[in-house]
Amino acid sequence: MDKVLHNNSDSKVKVWTRQHKNVLKTLKEKGVYRVKERYIRKKLDDCADIYLDVYRWLRNEAAKRMEISEELKYPIWLSVEEELKLPEAEGMVFFELEIPRDQIMIFDMMKWDYIVNYLYLPKNREDRKRFKQKLEKYNINVESDIYLQDFYPRLKREMTSSWKRLFDPEIELSDQKVAVSWELKEEWVVDYEYKN
C-alpha cells in the first residue's frame, strides 16, 4: 500500500479498472476517455440523479485539492489493489494502468459508501453514536431523508460538511482504498484484457 499513497507527483500508481468495450475504442481513436453524463444516465437509469448529485459534489471538492480541467466532470473508478478489481463481465475490458500520482485521488472506500448512501460521515464510532442520537431526538428513521427531503436544513449542512472527511487521511473507517481519475489516457495503459 505504501507505493499507492506516495505523494511524489513524478511517481505513478498502478491501478485497475473495468470499463465498457467502447472505452477501449475511444482510447485508440482519440487517445483519451472522459465520462459523459449521458453514459451515467444510460448505465444507472432511474438511480442516475442520486449518483450524479454526489459525483458533482466529489468533483467540486476534489477540484479544491487537485487540478481538474473544466471539461472533466465525472469520476472514473479505479481499484488500487489487483485482488479487489471487479469480476469479468460480458462486453467489458479490464485495464491495467499506471497513472501519475497527481492525476488520481485515493481514499477510504467505506468513507465513500457513507457519501453515496447520503449518510453522515463520522470521525469515529463515538461521533457516529452522537449523530444517531440526534436523529432519534428528531424522530428520523431514515438517515438519507435528511439529504433527500427539504425538512432538515441544519442537519443536511452538518451531513454534507462531514463528507469533507473523505479527504482527511487521518480518519480511516476501513483499510480498503479506492481511487478516481477524471480521465483515462492511452499512454497510461500498461495492459488490457477483453473477452467477448
Secondary structure, DSSP 8 states (H G I E B T S, - for coil): -HHHH---TT-EEEEEEEEEHHHHHHHHHHSEE---HHHHHHHHGGGHHHHHHHHHHHHHHHTTTS---TT--S-EEEESSGGGS----TTEEEEEEEEEGGGEEEEEHHHHHHHHTT----SSHHHHHHHHHHHHHTT---TTHHHHSSS-HHHHHHHHHHGGGGG-TT--S-S-EEEEES-EEGGGEEEEEE--
